[in-house]
Amino acid sequence: MRKFWDNSDPCGAGALARVSEDAEPIASAQKSLTSRVFPASLNIGQVTIRPATVLAPMAGVTDTVFRRFIKNLGGCGLIMTEFTSADGVLRNPKVRGRYLHFYEDEHPISAQLFGSDPRLLADAARVVENLGFDLVDLNLGCPAKKVVKCNGGSGLLRDLPLIRKIFESVRGAVKIPFTVKFRAGWSDDEIVCVDLARMAEDCGLCAVALHARTREQGYSGTARWEWIASVKQAIKIPVIGNGDIRTPEDACAMVAQTGCDAVMIGRMAPANPWIFRQIEQYVDSGSYVQPAEADRYQMIRTYFQMLLEEEMPGAEGKMKQFASWFTHGVAGGAALRKAIYEAKNGTEILENVERFFEAKLLVQSAQS
């Protein structure tokens, strides 16, 4: 299935401030090649998701700071927690505090759990519901070896009878909508996505999200959108498509080619958190705005300030982790990354960011 990738100048990442006046709208080079029809919203149980875009759960990324950062940019209908161990939720209060902490302005929000014990997952889902989450999700997609060897994540894809027991146990434990995110199968020889989706619907789940790769693929190769189309044709509950959405054109192309009810964006979000808003702009007008350098500066400074204000353990490490994503496409970004990596604390990191961009903006102002 054709995809409209354009990696020539990724936007880097989002900003809480509006895009500056000197940012230029980017007309889609592929506009004539793909439909801009896109669902305005979808209902998952009693929860309305508007617009029909979802921030994928990502370990080490989608904590409360990043979720609110994305939410404040606009254009994202549903945010999700990092995937969280059901066993950890029940045994360790620190796990609940770290992974299941959220603020009121994050609604609607879904908590994603992983594990393989139906009883533990049901008990953890009750905790999620009691904490006030709008939805609970089961992870059947993580390909990490340490998760798979414990029969969690995509490791369960080889045991559909156990998955059914988990579905039934969790569905019977909570009243909030229950969803599942899964891969197409273990390998190309073991594709189970349609059978699993039908099972989910039969067990009373409210929606499914398919990452159209196998466990063996990991994050390599190409997502097979035709698998999303097959799942959509097989069930009546909402289907959320995931995999290889790198531009607004891709989002619309996935909907057009698969009929999915919403799109989920993972790895592109930390590289370009503006993508959700850009999808909204593209659907409305056929073009979208590429943020200017001043906006990138505001974005990096805002996110780093949020991390420091949250007083999150390991904030400095996270700032360094995100620097490689957030400075992509910034002229002279290698020097900024070096300054960030060598900084001793969060305050110094922020000062280096401000010094770098203010010098660049001063030069630009003098030249204009």
N, C-alpha and C positions, 0 to 999 in steps of 0.2 A: 504494500500500500504506500502511496506516495506521501512524503512528508516534506514540509517546507522549512528546512533548516537554513539558518543564516547566522554563521558564527563569525562573520567578518569583523564585527565590532560590538561584542556583548556589552550590555549596559552596566555591568558591574554589580550594582545593588541598589536598594531603595532608600528613600529618605522620608522622614516624617513631615518635613516641610513640603509645600507644593512645589512642582517643577517650576524652575525660574523662567522668566519671560523670554530669555534668549535661547531656551531649549527649542529644538526644531521638531515639528511633526514629521514622522517617517511614513511616507505613503508606502503601502505594501507593494513590493515588486511582483508578488504573486497574486495580487487581489483578483485578477481576472481568472485565476486558475482554481480557486477554491471558494466555496460558499462561506458567507459570514453569518449564516444562521447558527444561533447558539442559544441553548435553553436559558431563560431568564432566572429560573429557580427550579428547585426540586424539593419534594417532601420526603423525608426519611421518617417513617412513622408520623408522629405529631410535630416533628421539628422541620421548619422551613429553612432551607439553605438558599440564600440569595446574595450574590449571584451563584451560579452553579459551578463554582470552582472550590477546590479543596487543597489545603496545604498538607502534604503527605507527612506522616510521622517519620522523623529521622533521628536516630541515636546521636547524641552529642550536638544536635542542632536545634530541635524544636522545643526548647525550654520556654518558660513563661516570658522571658525577655524577647526572644526571637519571635514568638507567636504574636505578642502585642506590637512588636515592630512591624510585622507584616500586616496585622489587622489595621493599624493606623494609616497604612499607605492607601487602603481602599482596594476594592476589587476582589477580595477573598471572602468567600461565603462561609467556609468552615475551616477551623484550625484543629490540629490534633497534637496530643502530647508525644513525647518520645515513647518508644515501645518500652513497656514496664513489666518486670517479672511478677506474675501473680503470686508466687511464693514469697518474693520480697515484700510485696504490698502487705501480706498478712503477718510476716515475721518481724519486719523491721520498720519502725515508725519513721526512721530517717529516709527510707525509700519513698514512703508516702509524701513526706515533706519535700523531697527533692523533685520527684517526678510527677506528682499529682497535685502540686500547688498551682492555683490559677487565680486570676482576678475577675471581678464581675464584668469588666469590659471585654472579656475574651469570649463570651457567649456569641453564637453556639460553639461549643467545644466538645470534642470527643476524646476519651481516654483509651489508649490502645494497650492491651495486655498480651503477654505471651506466656506459654506454658503448655503442658500436656496432660495435666491431671484435671479431669472434669470437675471434681469437687472443689479443688483449690481455685480454679478459674471462676466457678460460680460464686464462691465466697469473696474473691477479689472484685468481681463485678458488683456485688452488693456494696462493697466499700466505695467503689466508684460512684454508684448511684447515690449513696448517702452523702458523699462529698459535694453533690450538686452538679455533676457533669450531665450534659444533655444527651450524650450517647456513649456507648461502650463498644469497642472494636476488638476483634481477635486478629492477631498477627499470624498469618500462615505464609509469609513471604520472605522473612529475613533469611538470607543465604549464608550468614556467618557460621563458620565451622563450630565455634564454641556454643552457639545456640542450637544448631542442627544436631550436634552430637548428644544433646540432652532431649532430643525429640521435640524441640520447639521450632517456631518459625516454619520455614519451608520443609523442615524435616518431617512434619506431619503429613505432607502431601502423599506419602506412600502408605498411609493408614487411614483410609476414608471411614471405616467403621468407628475408629476412635474419634475422628472429627465429628461424626454424627453424635456420639455421646457427649462431646463437649458442647456442641450446638444446643442439644436438648437440655443439658444441665444449666448452662448460662441463661438460655431463653426462659427457663422456668424460675430463675432466681431474681430477675429484675423486670421492672416495668418500662424503663427507658428503652429507646430503640437500640437494637443489637445488630451490628454489622460485622463483616469480615473482609480483610484485605489479603489477597492470596496471589500466588504466581500460577502460571498455566499448568505447571507440573514439575516433576523432578528433572526430566530431560525430554528431548524431542520424542523419545520412545515411550514416555509415560505422561501423556497429556491428559489431565483430569479436570480441566477448568469448567467444562460444561456440566459434568456429573456433580462436581462440587457445588456449583452455583444452584443447580436444581435441588440438591440436598439442603442448601442454606434456605432456599425458599420454602421447602417442605417443612423445615424445622422452625419456621416462623421468624427468620431473620428479616430485617427491614430493608437492607441494601447490601450489595457486594461491590468491592473494588478490585479490579484485576490489573496487576502489573504484568503486561504481556511479554514476559520473558520466563524462562525456566530457571530452576535453581542452579543447574549446571552453567547457565550463561552468566550468572551473577549480574554484573552491570555492563557486560560486554555485548557486542553484537547489536542487532536491531530488534526493537520491540515489534512483535507480530500483532498488529492491530486487528487482523482478521479473527484472532481468538476473542477479542473484545466483542466483535460483531456476532460471533457464534454464541457467546454467552447472552448477549442482548436478545437474540432471537429465541433463546431457549426459556427465558424466565420473564415474569411480569414485574417483579420488584425492581427498583432503580439499579442501574449499572453505572459505576464510575470507572472511567478509563484512565490508565496510568502507563506512562512509558514513552520517552522520546518527545515530550512537549518542550520545545526549546524557544518557540516564538508564538505570538498570538495566531499566526497563520496555522501553525501546527495544531493549536487547540481547536480551531474551527474545522480543520481538516479531519481531526479525529472524530468529532461529532458527526460530520458529514459522511464519513466512510464507515462508521460503526453504529451510529444511532444511539450512542451512549447518552446518559442523562446528565452527566457532569464530567469534568476532567479533574484529575489530581496531579499536582506538580510537586516533585521532590527535589532532586539535585539542582535544578535550575533556579530554585527559589533563593538559596544563599548566593548564587552567582549573579542573579538579577531579581531582587525582591520586587522590582517594579512590574514584573511580568503579569501579575494579576490585574493591576490597573491598566496595563497596556492591552490586555485581552478585552477589557470592558471598552476601552477607547476604540479599538479596532472593530469590534462588533457594532458599535454605535455609528462610526464614521468611515471605516475603511482605512484609517491611518492611526498611528499612535506616536506618542512622544518619546524621543530618546533624551534622557536627562543630560543636562550640560555638566561641565566639570564642577561648577559651584554646587550643583545638586548632589554630586557624588561626595563632595566634601561635607555637606550638611548631613548626608546619610551616614557616613562613617563616624562623624563626630556624635551624632544623635545616638546611634547604636552603642558606641563605646560608653557614652555617658549613662545610658540606661543600664548597662552592665555594672558600672561602678555604683550607681544609686541603689541597685538591687542588693548589693553586697553579697553577691553570689560567690561561693567558694570556687576558686580557680578562674576568676574573671579575667585575670591577666593572660592566662593560657588560652582562653577562648578568644580574646582580642587578637592574639597572635595567629590563632587558627583561622579566624575569619579574614584576617588581613589579606591572605592570598586570594580569596574570592573577591573581596570588596575593592581591591586595588587593580583588578584585572581591567585592562583597557585604559588605565590612567597613565598619561605620558610621564615617564620618569618613575613609574610605580615601583621599580626594583629598589630604588634608593629609599623610598618610603617603607617598603617591606623590611629592608635591612635595619632601618632605624627602629621600627616596631619590634623586631625580633631581639634587638640588642638592648631594649629598654628594660629597666630593673623593676618597674611597677606600673600600675594602671595609669597613674597620673602622668608619668613620664611618657607613656605611650600616647596619651591624649595630647600632650604638649607637642610631641613630634608630628602628629597628624596636623595640628593647627599650624605649626611652623611651616610645614611642607606646602600646604594648600594656600596659606595666606601669601607666601612668597610668589607662588604661581599666579594667583589672582591679581596680585599687585602688578606683575609684569604684564598680564593681559590687559589690565585697566590702563596702563601707561601706553600700550600699543594701540588701543582703540580710540 
